Amino acid sequence: MLEIACNLSRVRASLPEGTTLVAVSKTHPVEAIREAFDAGHRIFGESRPQELCAKHEALPAEIEWHMIGHLQTNKVKYIAPFVRMIQSVDSARLAETIQREAAKCGRTIDILLEIHVAQETTKSGWDVGELKRYLDSAPFREMPNVCVRGVMGIATNTDDETTVRRDFSELKRCFDLFRPYFGARFDTLSMGMSHDYPLAVECGATMVRVGSSIFGERDYGE
Ligand SMILES: *Cc1c(COP(=O)(O)O)cnc(C)c1O
């Protein structure tokens, strides 16, 4: 079996039934994604709009593209025509922009609310209190072209299992806290990457985002 296909089946086999696997293909070439596609995989995550657009154009239309990296509002228009899910929605302004651009395309775009739980101050995401205040003012009801499907987050980058577990548990708490605002379609808790996804699954992840364990190490930055 080819290496990527082999890695994919190993990661899939390690996930409980019903867990969604997003194969994070950022920085990896179209050929690598094609290999995963040929092995039956359909859900891919990218973190840069330009790279996402180029890969979308080069690869089969059946692929479900997820935007997982920080997204500037002025870039939303490039991905709005095709993106399946934007996982990194970390501000009201971004949500409102997605609403506007999705409406222009006559689409509804699934989003996740990215919540800041990690100890590093550099990671983006909503502060929980701030998000709660925003939701209490009910603005998502006025966004018919945005479907809020759940919560996304990144744990602190550390080998200390206690810290990582605490971050994942906090994301799970947020998921349970915000679910009543949205109802049944709010079903996605996206957390866990190559080095920590088994712990994320233990803490309740319904979706994991795995890159290097499938495609190998990345040569250049995020
Ligand atoms: C790059 C990235 C991943 C995947 O990271 P790996 O360590 O390669 O599995 C997951 N989530 C986000 C938000 C990322 O930027």
The ligand as an SDF file (V2000), in Angstrom:
LIG
                    3D

 15 15  0  0  0  0  0  0  0  0999 V2000
   -1.8500   22.2070   11.0750 C   0  0  0  0  0  0  0  0  0  0  0  0
   -3.0820   22.0800   11.8820 C   0  0  0  0  0  0  0  0  0  0  0  0
   -3.5490   20.8080   12.2780 C   0  0  0  0  0  0  0  0  0  0  0  0
   -2.8130   19.5010   12.0050 C   0  0  0  0  0  0  0  0  0  0  0  0
   -1.6130   19.4520   12.6900 O   0  0  0  0  0  0  0  0  0  0  0  0
   -0.7140   18.1020   12.7210 P   0  0  0  0  0  0  0  0  0  0  0  0
    0.1070   18.2870   13.9300 O   0  0  0  0  0  0  0  0  0  0  0  0
    0.0720   18.1120   11.4660 O   0  0  0  0  0  0  0  0  0  0  0  0
   -1.6480   16.9650   12.8170 O   0  0  0  0  0  0  0  0  0  0  0  0
   -4.7400   20.7680   12.9860 C   0  0  0  0  0  0  0  0  0  0  0  0
   -5.4320   21.8830   13.2800 N   0  0  0  0  0  0  0  0  0  0  0  0
   -5.0190   23.1050   12.9180 C   0  0  0  0  0  0  0  0  0  0  0  0
   -5.8370   24.2800   13.2880 C   0  0  0  0  0  0  0  0  0  0  0  0
   -3.8310   23.2440   12.2130 C   0  0  0  0  0  0  0  0  0  0  0  0
   -3.4220   24.4790   11.8650 O   0  0  0  0  0  0  0  0  0  0  0  0
  1  2  1  0
  2  3  1  0
  2 14  2  0
  3  4  1  0
  3 10  2  0
  4  5  1  0
  5  6  1  0
  6  7  2  0
  6  8  1  0
  6  9  1  0
 10 11  1  0
 11 12  2  0
 12 13  1  0
 12 14  1  0
 14 15  1  0
M  END
$$$$
